[in-house]
Protein backbone atom coordinates (compact mmCIF):
# COMPACT_ATOMS: atom_id res chain seq x y z
CA UNK A 1 0.00 0.00 0.00
CA UNK A 2 2.77 2.42 0.96
CA UNK A 3 4.67 1.56 -2.24
CA UNK A 4 1.61 2.24 -4.39
CA UNK A 5 0.95 5.53 -2.57
CA UNK A 6 4.55 6.61 -3.06
CA UNK A 7 4.30 5.90 -6.79
CA UNK A 8 1.13 7.97 -7.04
CA UNK A 9 2.75 10.87 -5.21
CA UNK A 10 5.87 10.70 -7.37
CA UNK A 11 3.82 10.60 -10.58
CA UNK A 12 1.76 13.53 -9.39
CA UNK A 13 4.86 15.53 -8.55
CA UNK A 14 6.38 14.78 -11.95
CA UNK A 15 3.18 15.85 -13.70
CA UNK A 16 3.06 19.08 -11.71
CA UNK A 17 6.69 19.80 -12.58
CA UNK A 18 5.93 19.22 -16.26
CA UNK A 19 3.02 21.65 -16.15
CA UNK A 20 5.07 24.22 -14.29
CA UNK A 21 7.95 24.18 -16.75
CA UNK A 22 5.65 24.16 -19.77
CA UNK A 23 3.69 27.29 -18.76
CA UNK A 24 6.50 29.36 -17.30
CA UNK A 25 7.83 30.68 -20.64
CA UNK A 26 4.35 31.91 -21.63
CA UNK A 27 4.28 34.17 -18.60
CA UNK A 28 7.86 35.40 -18.89
CA UNK A 29 7.90 39.21 -18.96
CA UNK A 30 9.34 40.89 -22.04
CA UNK A 31 12.38 42.98 -21.18
CA UNK A 32 14.34 45.54 -23.19
CA UNK A 33 17.87 46.83 -23.55
CA UNK A 34 18.40 50.56 -24.15
CA UNK A 35 21.69 52.19 -25.16
CA UNK A 36 22.90 54.81 -24.42
CA UNK A 37 19.72 55.99 -22.65
CA UNK A 38 19.79 59.07 -20.45
CA UNK A 39 18.71 62.53 -21.60
CA UNK A 40 17.49 62.86 -25.17
CA UNK A 41 15.83 65.39 -27.45
CA UNK A 42 13.60 64.92 -30.46
CA UNK A 43 12.80 67.19 -33.37
CA UNK A 44 9.98 66.85 -35.90
CA UNK A 45 8.74 68.59 -38.99
CA UNK A 46 5.00 68.91 -39.53
CA UNK A 47 2.77 67.39 -36.84
CA UNK A 48 -1.01 67.11 -36.97
CA UNK A 49 -3.83 66.68 -34.47
CA UNK A 50 -7.08 65.61 -36.16
CA UNK A 51 -10.58 65.40 -34.67
CA UNK A 52 -11.99 62.00 -35.65
CA UNK A 53 -15.58 63.27 -35.65
CA UNK A 54 -15.31 66.64 -37.42
CA UNK A 55 -12.07 66.03 -39.37
CA UNK A 56 -10.79 69.35 -38.04
CA UNK A 57 -6.99 69.36 -38.20
CA UNK A 58 -4.55 71.41 -36.16
CA UNK A 59 -1.22 71.59 -38.00
CA UNK A 60 2.12 72.66 -36.49
CA UNK A 61 5.05 73.32 -38.82
CA UNK A 62 7.62 71.90 -36.38
CA UNK A 63 7.87 70.38 -32.93
CA UNK A 64 10.39 69.40 -30.28
CA UNK A 65 10.39 67.06 -27.30
CA UNK A 66 12.85 66.11 -24.59
CA UNK A 67 13.08 63.77 -21.63
CA UNK A 68 15.00 60.78 -20.33
CA UNK A 69 15.30 57.08 -21.14
CA UNK A 70 16.36 54.31 -18.81
CA UNK A 71 19.68 52.67 -19.69
CA UNK A 72 20.88 49.09 -19.52
CA UNK A 73 19.34 45.64 -19.97
CA UNK A 74 16.49 43.70 -18.40
CA UNK A 75 14.30 46.82 -18.41
CA UNK A 76 10.53 46.70 -18.19
CA UNK A 77 8.74 48.27 -21.14
CA UNK A 78 6.39 50.10 -18.79
CA UNK A 79 7.71 53.57 -18.00
CA UNK A 80 10.94 52.99 -19.90
CA UNK A 81 11.21 56.72 -20.52
CA UNK A 82 9.63 60.12 -20.04
CA UNK A 83 8.76 63.21 -22.02
CA UNK A 84 9.21 66.19 -19.74
CA UNK A 85 9.05 69.03 -22.24
CA UNK A 86 7.42 69.66 -25.62
CA UNK A 87 7.16 72.61 -27.98
CA UNK A 88 4.83 72.95 -30.98
CA UNK A 89 5.55 75.81 -33.36
CA UNK A 90 3.39 77.80 -35.80
CA UNK A 91 0.20 75.87 -35.08
CA UNK A 92 -2.89 76.75 -37.12
CA UNK A 93 -6.37 75.35 -37.61
CA UNK A 94 -9.46 76.06 -39.71
CA UNK A 95 -10.72 79.63 -40.12
CA UNK A 96 -7.15 80.85 -39.78
CA UNK A 97 -7.13 80.25 -36.01
CA UNK A 98 -3.64 80.15 -34.50
CA UNK A 99 -3.00 77.96 -31.48
CA UNK A 100 -0.49 77.41 -28.75
CA UNK A 101 -0.05 73.92 -27.31
CA UNK A 102 1.12 73.59 -23.71
CA UNK A 103 2.17 70.33 -22.07
CA UNK A 104 0.91 69.51 -18.57
CA UNK A 105 2.83 67.14 -16.31
CA UNK A 106 5.21 64.39 -17.39
CA UNK A 107 4.30 62.01 -20.20
CA UNK A 108 5.50 58.39 -20.09
CA UNK A 109 7.08 56.23 -22.79
CA UNK A 110 6.08 52.55 -22.80
CA UNK A 111 7.17 49.61 -24.98
CA UNK A 112 4.96 46.65 -25.82
CA UNK A 113 6.86 44.68 -28.49
CA UNK A 114 10.07 44.46 -30.52
CA UNK A 115 10.70 43.10 -33.99
CA UNK A 116 14.13 44.08 -35.30
CA UNK A 117 14.78 46.91 -35.89
CA UNK A 118 11.52 48.41 -34.56
CA UNK A 119 10.10 48.80 -31.06
CA UNK A 120 6.39 49.46 -30.69
CA UNK A 121 4.63 51.09 -27.79
CA UNK A 122 2.71 54.15 -26.69
CA UNK A 123 2.91 57.43 -24.80
CA UNK A 124 0.68 57.56 -21.72
CA UNK A 125 -0.29 60.35 -19.35
CA UNK A 126 -0.63 62.87 -22.17
CA UNK A 127 -2.24 66.15 -21.15
CA UNK A 128 -2.00 69.28 -23.28
CA UNK A 129 -3.94 72.54 -23.46
CA UNK A 130 -4.86 74.05 -26.81
CA UNK A 131 -5.30 77.82 -26.73
CA UNK A 132 -6.41 79.90 -29.70
CA UNK A 133 -8.58 82.85 -30.63
CA UNK A 134 -12.10 82.09 -29.30
CA UNK A 135 -11.12 78.46 -28.82
CA UNK A 136 -9.56 76.54 -25.94
CA UNK A 137 -9.58 72.83 -25.12
CA UNK A 138 -7.64 70.11 -23.34
CA UNK A 139 -6.46 66.84 -24.86
CA UNK A 140 -5.71 63.87 -22.61
CA UNK A 141 -4.98 60.17 -23.00
CA UNK A 142 -2.41 58.04 -24.81
CA UNK A 143 -0.96 57.81 -28.33
CA UNK A 144 0.64 54.95 -30.27
CA UNK A 145 4.21 55.11 -31.50
CA UNK A 146 7.15 53.12 -32.85
CA UNK A 147 10.91 53.64 -32.82
CA UNK A 148 13.38 52.45 -35.48
CA UNK A 149 16.98 51.63 -34.54
CA UNK A 150 17.89 52.10 -38.20
CA UNK A 151 16.61 55.67 -38.63
CA UNK A 152 16.57 56.86 -35.03
CA UNK A 153 13.06 58.18 -35.60
CA UNK A 154 10.12 57.95 -33.18
CA UNK A 155 6.95 57.87 -35.29
CA UNK A 156 3.63 58.68 -33.69
CA UNK A 157 0.51 57.45 -35.49
CA UNK A 158 -2.70 55.71 -34.39
CA UNK A 159 -2.88 51.91 -34.46
CA UNK A 160 -6.35 50.46 -35.00
CA UNK A 161 -7.61 48.42 -32.06
CA UNK A 162 -4.76 49.36 -29.72
CA UNK A 163 -7.09 50.97 -27.19
CA UNK A 164 -4.87 54.04 -26.96
CA UNK A 165 -6.88 57.19 -27.55
CA UNK A 166 -6.73 60.94 -27.06
CA UNK A 167 -9.91 62.66 -25.90
CA UNK A 168 -11.01 66.30 -25.98
CA UNK A 169 -12.47 68.02 -22.90
CA UNK A 170 -12.88 71.52 -21.47
CA UNK A 171 -13.90 72.98 -24.83
CA UNK A 172 -14.69 76.69 -24.81
CA UNK A 173 -15.79 78.29 -28.08
CA UNK A 174 -14.19 76.58 -31.08
CA UNK A 175 -17.22 77.06 -33.38
CA UNK A 176 -18.12 73.36 -33.21
CA UNK A 177 -14.82 72.43 -34.86
CA UNK A 178 -13.93 70.28 -31.84
CA UNK A 179 -16.27 69.10 -29.11
CA UNK A 180 -16.13 67.57 -25.65
CA UNK A 181 -15.76 63.80 -25.79
CA UNK A 182 -14.41 63.71 -29.33
CA UNK A 183 -11.33 61.59 -29.97
CA UNK A 184 -8.34 62.98 -31.84
CA UNK A 185 -5.36 61.38 -33.55
CA UNK A 186 -1.80 62.68 -33.42
CA UNK A 187 0.81 62.17 -36.13
CA UNK A 188 4.46 63.20 -36.16
CA UNK A 189 7.97 61.83 -36.70
CA UNK A 190 10.69 62.83 -34.22
CA UNK A 191 14.38 62.32 -34.91
CA UNK A 192 15.93 61.34 -31.58
CA UNK A 193 19.32 62.65 -30.44
CA UNK A 194 21.49 60.98 -29.33
CA UNK A 195 20.34 58.09 -31.49
CA UNK A 196 19.17 55.18 -29.33
CA UNK A 197 19.39 51.44 -29.81
CA UNK A 198 16.49 49.51 -28.29
CA UNK A 199 16.37 45.72 -28.44
CA UNK A 200 14.63 42.83 -26.73
CA UNK A 201 15.94 39.26 -26.21
Secondary structure, DSSP 8 states (H G I E B T S, - for coil): -HHHHHHHHHHHHHHHHHHHHHHHGGG---EEEEES-EEEEEEES-EEEEETTT--EEEEEEEEEEEEE--EEEEESTT-EEEEEEEEEEEE-GGG-EEEEEE-S-EEEEEEEEETTEEEEEEEEEEEEEEETTEEEEEEEEEEEEEETTT-EEEE---TTS---EEEEEEEEGGGSS-TT-EEEEEEEEEEES--EEE--
